[in-house]
Amino acid sequence: MSIARKTVRFHATAGCPAKQKGKTKTIIASPCYLMGLNAVLKLFIDRGMQMFSRAAEMLNKPAINIVTAGLEGEVGYTELALNSFTMAPGLRLQESAVFYGALPGEALWKKEDQQKRATHLGKRLFDPAPRTTESWRCPLCGSDAIQLQGGSRVQCLVCRNYGTLALENGEVSLKMSVKPENILYTAEQRHHHHEWLKNEKNLFIRTQRNCRLP
């Protein structure tokens, strides 16, 4: 399904596309515009809560995310937002990557290193092995972006869980745990949040009706 010329979400399977039930693969890609997501994809994400009704079908289905940016180091929060959105409905994020190139096709044109990375991503999409991470990444989601909370306490900016930052044998490491109040990390949390949203909507509708003038 094409969302925009440069923002695409599609399904593929190891054999016949879209026909092997339970083997759906997902790729979500977005260019970086002004340090953030493409506006069309952002609009789609803003309405993404509707996917909760099909969360069971998406649970643990593999996905990879791709971001393109013009200048190295100028990707802003694009990859973070994409990864957080991918995890929200329960997709299993196998890997994400940023490819640099300002013009159409430039990200891969005559760039052997980036072509190899693209090949690697394709293999990871069909690889059942879970994502492996370095000790300095979030062990729960693989993110390399954290927010310092004071002292050694940190919060992951993708899965929004809390943990501690430590220095062990000269290496930085993160120890994270799932926070109970997280709304989108586990299947139970997603279901609870979905039910809460529906109840809030129904409450609003009832209140609106009661406030109408005779």
N, C-alpha and C positions, 0 to 999 in steps of 0.2 A: 504494500500500500504506500503510495507516494504521498508524502505530506507537503513537500516543496521540492523544487528542483535540486536543492542542495541538502535537503533534510529528508532522509528516507528511513522507513521502518519496514522491514520485510521478513518473511519467513522462508526457510529453506530446510530441506531434509537430506539425509544421506542418499536416499534413493529418489523416489518420485516426489517432487515438491508438493507440500500441503496435502498429501494423501496418506502418509504414514502416521496414523494417530499416535499421539504421545511423543513424537520425535521432532517437535517444532523447535527451530532455532531462531534466535532474534538478533538482529544487528540494528543498533540505533546510532545514527551519525549526525553531527551538526558542525557547521562552521562556527568559528568564534567571531562574534561581532561585538565590538566595544567591550571586550573582556567578559562577554556573556554568551548565552545561547542565542541561536537564531530565533527571531520573533515568532515565526510560525510554529516551531517546536515548543517554544515557551507557552504559546496559546494552547497547544495540545496538552501539555503537561498540566496547565491550570485546570483543565477539564478531566484530568486523569483519574479522579476519584471514581468515575463511572466504571473503571476497570475492576473495581472491587467485586462487582457482581460476577466476574469471570476469574477471580483470583485462583480458584481451585485448578483451573485449566493451565494457569501460568506458573503455578508453584514449582520451583526448582527446575524450570526449563532453562537451558543454557543461553547466555547472551554475551555479546561483546559490544563495547562502545568505542566509537571513533570520533575524534575531534580534529578539525583542520584549522590551522592558524597561520597567519602571514609571517609573523616574526617569532623566532625562538624566544621562549620565556614570557611571551605576551598572550598567554591563554586565559588569564584571569580565573574566574570560577566556573568556566564552562564544563570542564571534565568533572568537577565535583557535583555540579547540578545534574549532569547526565547520569552519573553513577548512583546518586541518591534516588533519582526517579526510577531507575532500572530496578533497584532493590525494593522499592515501595510495594509493587504488586506481588513480590515473591520470586521474581526471576533470579536465577543463579548467575551472577556476574563472573564470567570466566576470566576476563581481562579487559582493560581499557588502554587506549593509547592516543597520543597526540601526534599528528603528522603536520609538518611545516611546509607551506608553499603558498605564495600569495595569489598565483594565477591558476586557472582551471588546469588540472592535471599535473601541476608543478610539484605536488607533494611526492609523486612517484617517478616523474620523468627524469631519467638518467641519475636516479638516486638509489643505488644498489642497497644501501643500508636500510632505507625505508621500504623498499620492495621486500626485503627479507622480513622486516617486521610485519608487513601486511600478510605475508605467507604464514608467519607464525600465528597471527591472530586467527586466520582461517582454520588452521589446525587445532587451535585451542577451542574453537567453537564446537568441534566434533569430538573433542577429547573428554572422556568422562571423568578424568582425574580432577580433583578440586584445585582451586587456585592456591599456589604456594606464595608465601610472602617473606620478606626480610624481617628481621627482628624489630626494625624501627618503623615498620608499617603496622596499621591496626590489624591485629590477628583475627578480628571478626569479619572485616570486609575488605581488607587489603589496601585501604586508603593511606596515602602519605601526607594527608592534611589533618592537623589537629589544632585545637584551640587551647591555649594555656589557661588554666582556671585558678592559678595561684598555687605556690608550693610545687609539689610533684603531680598534682591532679590535672588531667587533661580531658577534653571531649573530642571525639572523632567528628569531623564535619560532614561525613557521608552517612554513616549509620547512626550517629548521634548518641552512641553509648559512651560511658565514662570509664576512665582508667587512670593509671599512674605511669609516669615517665621515670625510667631508672637508667643508671650507668653501670653496666656489668662487664668486667674485664675489658674496659676501654671501649665498649660498644653500647650505643643507645638502644634501649629496648622498651617496648610498650606492653603493659599488662592491662587488658580490658575485660569488662564484664557487662552483660546485658542489663540495662537499667529497666526495672519493672514498668516504669511509666512511659517507656518508648512506645510510640503509636504504630510504627510500621516495620519493626524488625522481625518479629516472629509471626507465624500464621495466626496465633491466638490474638496477638496485639492488633494485627490488621483487621481481624473480624470484629474485635471489640470497638475499634475506631469506626469501622463501617456502620455498626449498629448505632453508635453514638451520633454519627452524622445524620442517619435516618431519623432518629428520635428528635434531634434538634430541628430538622426540617419540618417534621410534623408539628412540633411545638410552635414554630414560627407561623405555620399555616393556621393553626387553631387560634393563636393570638391575633393574627391579622383579621380573621373572621369576626372575632369578638370585638375588635376595635372599629368595625365599620359603622358608619352612621346609619340610623334607621331611615 
